[in-house]
Amino acid sequence: MRLSVQVTELAECPPGPGLAAALASIQPAEVCGEQLVVVLRAEYRQRCHQEARHLALLVETARAQPGWVRSAQVNEWAASEIAAALRLTSSSAVRELNFALVVVCDLPWVHAAMYDGAVDRAKAWVFADVLAGLTEPQRAAICAQTVEPAADWTTGQLRARLQRLAIEIDPDWAARRHQQALRDRRVVAYLAEDGTVTLTGSGLPTCEAAAADRRLSRLADRIRRAGHPSPKARLKADLYLGLLDGSLQPYTDQQIFELFLAGSTAAGEGTRTGIELRVGLTMLLGLDERPGETPGLGPVLAADARTQVARQQRGGEWRFAVTDTEGRLIYGGLTRRRPTSPGGTSRGGIIELHISADRLATLAADPATCGQWAGVIADIAAQFGPRTQSLARLNRQRDRRYAPTGLNRHLQLRDRYCVGVGCRRAAADCDIDHTHDHAAGGDTTDSNTGPVCSQHHGYKTRGWWKLRQPRPGQFIWTSPLRQTYRTQGEPIDPPTIAPRPRTDPDSPPPPRPPPDDPER
């Protein structure tokens, strides 16, 4: 009975410390079904309140200086401080800070409603997204009509109302915003949970995007009508990739149609653009099924990695990395040997082959077990032998302003990514930066250089962040608010986990979640 009374009281309890304490004392499993809704709504109000506090704290942190000083304006380095403290990516930190600034500073009516438990983060994001850029009186007029009833609307209903009101209150601003979105158009790739990649364009001009989609649809429909068994959506995806990666580039629509009907989805004479792919030699030999990796995206299933290595057998660069028992670099270099089986040609790209020193010695001693890879393994073993002299040569040109090719490659293999806190920019896409600046007497050696992306390079150059490298490949960053962060490149060949097959291998995988709710 006591619990029932306690739950009933939650309905009228405002968000804050009192509600937080009351909710913490309730075990949902001990609440009857009808009253669970009361608890759920109370948790929702408290979550809205806590999100409002979090946004206010982000803004306060962005204005803070060491000690008790607060800046009138947001510090230029604020996003980098927040990214390091919360282990966010740089883009996520910028997005979160901008969101907080808009809600707290430009939309105080929305922030107050969040604090009172009436508007959640998702709805606040809609307000910020649609109304950012309007004048203060315009925002106030729209919020006066929408903030209070927003508690009873879905995000889709809220967005529709806000968009209509924003265009009505300032048609010229709406037109300017549309043009800015077109100027900011881009293409983004990201890894999904199931190991596939989503490649999407945003900010595209309406007519051109419609024409591109129409061409894909028209070709897919024609191929389907001719008897191809694949669904239209899959055909459009295959056409999309083939037209972008270059494999269908030389062909007319008629020739593409004929290729697909002949059973080739994108295997014409066009030369694909090479990618950076990191793979274990033992996986290529079929000794394990460990995934490869594409920097900036993530893991690649073993079968797909083998296919891509074969596609890039000619063209581009093949590197090797020999590792210690912890998976870290001992020595790396280039190999010009290739497997004896036929393969494709790519435009550029990097294939990185990694193998432990122990495994390399075992395989090199028994070439018969290496099959078509025997020549590659023999070449790597031959270069690994005199590694001490080769590594010493990397640091001979200490006075050079820019790292020579060999040192550059060594640093990319050693550090893997930008050495900035939490950064995942591939080392091959970064500058090789001096930890102690070259202009101030810093040497161009493996103990004073490392890959740093343009963003973290800028933090260091402007003096916001300080950087030290006490040992080669180990970096210490000090933030503007005097926080210390240590970074080191990830292992090239991290510890493995033995496969554990499913007990029901024939069961279908769970369905993929649908795309984001269009109301959102």
DRENTIPA-590652 format. One record per residue (C-alpha): residue number from 1; residue in one letter; x negated, y, z negated. Coordinates in steps of 0.5 Angstrom, whole numbers, m for minus. Layout:
N
pos,code,u,v,w
NUM,A,X,Y,Z .
...
***
This chain:
520
pos,code,u,v,w
1,M,0,0,0 .
2,R,m6,5,m2 .
3,L,m9,4,5 .
4,S,m2,5,8 .
5,V,m1,12,5 .
6,Q,m9,14,6 .
7,V,m8,12,14 .
8,T,m1,16,14 .
9,E,m5,22,11 .
10,L,m10,22,17 .
11,A,m4,25,22 .
12,E,m5,32,18 .
13,C,m12,32,16 .
14,P,m16,37,20 .
15,P,m23,35,23 .
16,G,m29,36,19 .
17,P,m33,33,13 .
18,G,m26,31,10 .
19,L,m24,27,16 .
20,A,m30,24,17 .
21,A,m31,22,10 .
22,A,m23,19,10 .
23,L,m25,15,17 .
24,A,m31,12,14 .
25,S,m27,9,9 .
26,I,m22,6,13 .
27,Q,m24,m1,17 .
28,P,m20,m2,23 .
29,A,m19,m9,22 .
30,E,m15,m8,16 .
31,V,m10,m3,19 .
32,C,m3,m5,22 .
33,G,m2,m4,29 .
34,E,3,2,29 .
35,Q,m2,6,24 .
36,L,m8,4,29 .
37,V,m6,10,33 .
38,V,m6,15,28 .
39,V,m13,13,26 .
40,L,m15,13,34 .
41,R,m12,20,34 .
42,A,m16,22,28 .
43,E,m22,19,31 .
44,Y,m21,23,37 .
45,R,m20,30,33 .
46,Q,m26,29,29 .
47,R,m30,27,36 .
48,C,m28,33,39 .
49,H,m30,37,33 .
50,Q,m37,34,33 .
51,E,m38,35,40 .
52,A,m37,42,39 .
53,R,m42,42,33 .
54,H,m47,39,38 .
55,L,m46,44,43 .
56,A,m47,50,38 .
57,L,m53,46,36 .
58,L,m56,46,43 .
59,V,m55,53,44 .
60,E,m58,55,37 .
61,T,m64,50,39 .
62,A,m65,54,46 .
63,R,m66,61,42 .
64,A,m71,58,37 .
65,Q,m78,60,36 .
66,P,m83,57,31 .
67,G,m81,59,24 .
68,W,m74,63,23 .
69,V,m75,67,29 .
70,R,m69,67,34 .
71,S,m69,70,41 .
72,A,m64,74,43 .
73,Q,m64,70,50 .
74,V,m65,63,51 .
75,N,m72,61,52 .
76,E,m75,59,59 .
77,W,m78,52,56 .
78,A,m71,51,52 .
79,A,m69,45,56 .
80,S,m76,41,56 .
81,E,m76,42,48 .
82,I,m69,39,48 .
83,A,m71,33,53 .
84,A,m77,31,49 .
85,A,m73,31,42 .
86,L,m67,27,45 .
87,R,m71,23,50 .
88,L,m67,26,56 .
89,T,m69,26,63 .
90,S,m71,33,65 .
91,S,m65,34,69 .
92,S,m60,31,64 .
93,A,m63,36,59 .
94,V,m62,42,64 .
95,R,m55,40,65 .
96,E,m53,39,58 .
97,L,m56,46,56 .
98,N,m52,49,61 .
99,F,m46,46,59 .
100,A,m47,48,52 .
101,L,m49,55,54 .
102,V,m42,56,58 .
103,V,m38,53,53 .
104,V,m41,56,47 .
105,C,m42,63,50 .
106,D,m38,64,56 .
107,L,m32,60,54 .
108,P,m31,61,46 .
109,W,m23,60,47 .
110,V,m25,52,49 .
111,H,m31,52,44 .
112,A,m26,54,39 .
113,A,m21,49,41 .
114,M,m26,43,41 .
115,Y,m28,45,34 .
116,D,m21,44,32 .
117,G,m20,38,35 .
118,A,m15,39,41 .
119,V,m20,39,47 .
120,D,m25,34,48 .
121,R,m32,34,52 .
122,A,m29,31,58 .
123,K,m24,37,59 .
124,A,m29,42,56 .
125,W,m33,40,62 .
126,V,m27,41,67 .
127,F,m27,48,64 .
128,A,m34,50,65 .
129,D,m35,47,72 .
130,V,m29,50,75 .
131,L,m29,57,71 .
132,A,m37,58,71 .
133,G,m38,64,75 .
134,L,m32,68,74 .
135,T,m32,75,70 .
136,E,m30,75,63 .
137,P,m23,78,63 .
138,Q,m22,73,69 .
139,R,m24,67,64 .
140,A,m20,70,59 .
141,A,m14,71,63 .
142,I,m14,63,65 .
143,C,m16,60,59 .
144,A,m10,64,55 .
145,Q,m5,60,60 .
146,T,m9,53,60 .
147,V,m13,52,53 .
148,E,m7,50,49 .
149,P,m3,46,54 .
150,A,m10,43,56 .
151,A,m9,38,50 .
152,D,m3,35,53 .
153,W,m6,34,60 .
154,T,m11,29,63 .
155,T,m17,32,66 .
156,G,m14,31,73 .
157,Q,m8,35,71 .
158,L,m13,40,68 .
159,R,m17,41,74 .
160,A,m12,42,79 .
161,R,m9,48,75 .
162,L,m15,51,74 .
163,Q,m17,51,81 .
164,R,m11,54,83 .
165,L,m11,59,78 .
166,A,m19,61,80 .
167,I,m17,62,87 .
168,E,m11,66,86 .
169,I,m15,70,81 .
170,D,m21,72,85 .
171,P,m21,69,93 .
172,D,m27,72,95 .
173,W,m31,69,89 .
174,A,m28,62,91 .
175,A,m31,63,98 .
176,R,m37,65,96 .
177,R,m38,59,91 .
178,H,m36,54,97 .
179,Q,m42,57,101 .
180,Q,m47,56,95 .
181,A,m45,49,95 .
182,L,m46,48,102 .
183,R,m53,51,101 .
184,D,m54,46,95 .
185,R,m52,40,99 .
186,R,m57,34,98 .
187,V,m57,27,98 .
188,V,m58,23,91 .
189,A,m60,15,90 .
190,Y,m59,12,84 .
191,L,m59,5,81 .
192,A,m53,1,79 .
193,E,m52,m4,73 .
194,D,m52,m10,78 .
195,G,m58,m8,81 .
196,T,m55,m5,88 .
197,V,m57,3,90 .
198,T,m52,8,91 .
199,L,m54,13,96 .
200,T,m49,19,96 .
201,G,m49,26,99 .
202,S,m46,32,96 .
203,G,m44,39,98 .
204,L,m44,37,105 .
205,P,m40,41,110 .
206,T,m33,38,111 .
207,C,m32,38,118 .
208,E,m39,35,119 .
209,A,m38,30,114 .
210,A,m32,28,117 .
211,A,m35,27,124 .
212,A,m40,23,121 .
213,D,m35,18,117 .
214,R,m31,18,123 .
215,R,m37,15,127 .
216,L,m38,10,122 .
217,S,m31,8,122 .
218,R,m30,8,129 .
219,L,m36,3,130 .
220,A,m34,m1,124 .
221,D,m27,m2,127 .
222,R,m30,m4,134 .
223,I,m34,m9,131 .
224,R,m29,m12,127 .
225,R,m24,m12,133 .
226,A,m29,m16,137 .
227,G,m29,m21,132 .
228,H,m34,m20,127 .
229,P,m32,m23,120 .
230,S,m35,m18,115 .
231,P,m30,m13,112 .
232,K,m30,m6,115 .
233,A,m33,m3,108 .
234,R,m39,m7,109 .
235,L,m40,m6,116 .
236,K,m40,2,115 .
237,A,m45,1,109 .
238,D,m49,m3,114 .
239,L,m49,2,120 .
240,Y,m50,7,115 .
241,L,m57,4,112 .
242,G,m59,2,119 .
243,L,m58,9,122 .
244,L,m62,12,116 .
245,D,m68,8,115 .
246,G,m69,8,123 .
247,S,m68,1,125 .
248,L,m62,3,129 .
249,Q,m65,9,131 .
250,P,m67,8,138 .
251,Y,m60,5,140 .
252,T,m54,8,143 .
253,D,m47,6,140 .
254,Q,m46,1,145 .
255,Q,m53,m3,144 .
256,I,m51,m2,136 .
257,F,m44,m6,138 .
258,E,m48,m11,141 .
259,L,m53,m12,136 .
260,F,m48,m13,131 .
261,L,m44,m18,135 .
262,A,m50,m22,136 .
263,G,m51,m23,128 .
264,S,m56,m18,127 .
265,T,m54,m12,122 .
266,A,m60,m8,123 .
267,A,m66,m12,126 .
268,G,m67,m9,132 .
269,E,m74,m6,135 .
270,G,m73,1,131 .
271,T,m79,2,126 .
272,R,m76,2,119 .
273,T,m79,7,114 .
274,G,m84,4,109 .
275,I,m82,5,101 .
276,E,m86,4,95 .
277,L,m85,m3,92 .
278,R,m89,m6,86 .
279,V,m89,m14,86 .
280,G,m93,m19,83 .
281,L,m97,m24,87 .
282,T,m94,m30,83 .
283,M,m87,m28,85 .
284,L,m89,m28,93 .
285,L,m93,m34,92 .
286,G,m86,m37,89 .
287,L,m89,m39,82 .
288,D,m84,m35,79 .
289,E,m77,m30,80 .
290,R,m80,m24,77 .
291,P,m77,m18,80 .
292,G,m80,m13,84 .
293,E,m80,m5,83 .
294,T,m78,1,87 .
295,P,m81,7,83 .
296,G,m75,12,81 .
297,L,m70,7,82 .
298,G,m71,1,79 .
299,P,m72,m7,79 .
300,V,m71,m11,86 .
301,L,m69,m18,86 .
302,A,m75,m23,88 .
303,A,m71,m25,94 .
304,D,m70,m18,96 .
305,A,m77,m16,94 .
306,R,m80,m22,99 .
307,T,m76,m19,105 .
308,Q,m79,m12,104 .
309,V,m86,m14,103 .
310,A,m85,m18,110 .
311,R,m82,m12,113 .
312,Q,m88,m8,111 .
313,Q,m93,m13,113 .
314,R,m96,m8,118 .
315,G,m96,0,117 .
316,G,m97,3,110 .
317,E,m102,2,105 .
318,W,m103,m5,101 .
319,R,m106,m4,94 .
320,F,m107,m9,88 .
321,A,m108,m8,81 .
322,V,m111,m13,76 .
323,T,m109,m13,69 .
324,D,m111,m15,62 .
325,T,m107,m20,57 .
326,E,m102,m14,56 .
327,G,m101,m12,63 .
328,R,m105,m6,63 .
329,L,m110,m4,69 .
330,I,m117,m7,69 .
331,Y,m118,m5,76 .
332,G,m115,m3,82 .
333,G,m116,m2,90 .
334,L,m114,m3,97 .
335,T,m113,m10,101 .
336,R,m113,m10,108 .
337,R,m112,m17,108 .
338,R,m105,m20,110 .
339,P,m101,m26,109 .
340,T,m101,m31,115 .
341,S,m94,m31,117 .
342,P,m91,m26,122 .
343,G,m88,m20,119 .
344,G,m85,m13,121 .
345,T,m88,m6,122 .
346,S,m86,0,118 .
347,R,m88,8,118 .
348,G,m92,9,112 .
349,G,m90,6,105 .
350,I,m94,3,99 .
351,I,m94,m5,97 .
352,E,m97,m6,90 .
353,L,m99,m13,89 .
354,H,m101,m14,81 .
355,I,m104,m20,78 .
356,S,m107,m22,71 .
357,A,m114,m23,71 .
358,D,m114,m30,68 .
359,R,m109,m32,74 .
360,L,m113,m29,79 .
361,A,m119,m33,77 .
362,T,m115,m39,77 .
363,L,m112,m38,84 .
364,A,m118,m36,87 .
365,A,m121,m42,85 .
366,D,m116,m47,88 .
367,P,m115,m43,95 .
368,A,m111,m49,97 .
369,T,m105,m47,93 .
370,C,m105,m40,95 .
371,G,m102,m42,102 .
372,Q,m101,m36,107 .
373,W,m104,m31,101 .
374,A,m110,m35,101 .
375,G,m114,m29,104 .
376,V,m111,m24,100 .
377,I,m113,m27,94 .
378,A,m120,m28,96 .
379,D,m121,m21,98 .
380,I,m118,m19,91 .
381,A,m122,m23,87 .
382,A,m128,m21,91 .
383,Q,m127,m14,90 .
384,F,m125,m15,82 .
385,G,m132,m18,81 .
386,P,m137,m12,82 .
387,R,m131,m8,78 .
388,T,m136,m4,73 .
389,Q,m140,m1,79 .
390,S,m134,1,83 .
391,L,m130,4,77 .
392,A,m137,8,75 .
393,R,m136,11,82 .
394,L,m129,14,81 .
395,N,m132,19,76 .
396,R,m139,21,80 .
397,Q,m136,27,83 .
398,R,m134,31,77 .
399,D,m135,38,80 .
400,R,m129,37,85 .
401,R,m123,41,85 .
402,Y,m119,35,87 .
403,A,m119,28,85 .
404,P,m122,24,91 .
405,T,m118,18,94 .
406,G,m121,13,90 .
407,L,m120,16,83 .
408,N,m113,19,86 .
409,R,m111,12,87 .
410,H,m113,9,80 .
411,L,m109,14,76 .
412,Q,m103,12,80 .
413,L,m104,5,79 .
414,R,m106,6,71 .
415,D,m101,11,69 .
416,R,m95,9,74 .
417,Y,m91,15,73 .
418,C,m91,23,71 .
419,V,m95,23,64 .
420,G,m90,28,62 .
421,V,m85,26,56 .
422,G,m80,21,59 .
423,C,m81,23,66 .
424,R,m80,18,71 .
425,R,m83,21,77 .
426,A,m87,16,81 .
427,A,m94,18,80 .
428,A,m95,18,88 .
429,D,m90,24,88 .
430,C,m94,28,83 .
431,D,m100,32,83 .
432,I,m106,30,80 .
433,D,m107,35,74 .
434,H,m113,36,70 .
435,T,m112,36,62 .
436,H,m117,41,61 .
437,D,m116,45,67 .
438,H,m122,45,72 .
439,A,m122,53,72 .
440,A,m124,52,65 .
441,G,m130,47,66 .
442,G,m125,41,66 .
443,D,m129,35,69 .
444,T,m125,31,75 .
445,T,m125,24,71 .
446,D,m121,19,69 .
447,S,m121,21,62 .
448,N,m119,29,64 .
449,T,m114,27,70 .
450,G,m107,24,70 .
451,P,m101,25,75 .
452,V,m96,30,73 .
453,C,m90,32,76 .
454,S,m89,40,79 .
455,Q,m84,41,73 .
456,H,m89,38,67 .
457,H,m95,42,71 .
458,G,m91,48,70 .
459,Y,m89,47,63 .
460,K,m97,46,62 .
461,T,m99,52,67 .
462,R,m95,57,63 .
463,G,m97,55,56 .
464,W,m91,53,54 .
465,W,m93,46,52 .
466,K,m101,44,50 .
467,L,m104,37,53 .
468,R,m109,33,50 .
469,Q,m112,26,53 .
470,P,m116,23,47 .
471,R,m117,17,51 .
472,P,m117,15,59 .
473,G,m109,14,60 .
474,Q,m107,16,53 .
475,F,m104,23,53 .
476,I,m101,28,47 .
477,W,m96,33,48 .
478,T,m95,39,44 .
479,S,m88,43,45 .
480,P,m87,50,44 .
481,L,m83,48,37 .
482,R,m90,45,35 .
483,Q,m87,38,36 .
484,T,m92,32,38 .
485,Y,m91,27,43 .
486,R,m95,21,45 .
487,T,m94,18,52 .
488,Q,m98,13,56 .
489,G,m97,9,63 .
490,E,m92,3,62 .
491,P,m95,m4,63 .
492,I,m96,m6,70 .
493,D,m94,m13,68 .
494,P,m90,m13,62 .
495,P,m89,m19,58 .
496,T,m84,m24,61 .
497,I,m78,m28,58 .
498,A,m77,m35,60 .
499,P,m70,m36,65 .
500,R,m64,m38,61 .
501,P,m59,m41,66 .
502,R,m52,m40,65 .
503,T,m48,m46,62 .
504,D,m43,m44,68 .
505,P,m47,m42,74 .
506,D,m41,m43,79 .
507,S,m37,m38,75 .
508,P,m36,m32,79 .
509,P,m39,m25,77 .
510,P,m34,m20,73 .
511,P,m31,m15,78 .
512,R,m35,m9,79 .
513,P,m31,m3,76 .
514,P,m27,2,80 .
515,P,m30,9,82 .
516,D,m30,14,78 .
517,D,m22,16,76 .
518,P,m21,21,82 .
519,E,m17,25,76 .
520,R,m24,26,73 .
***
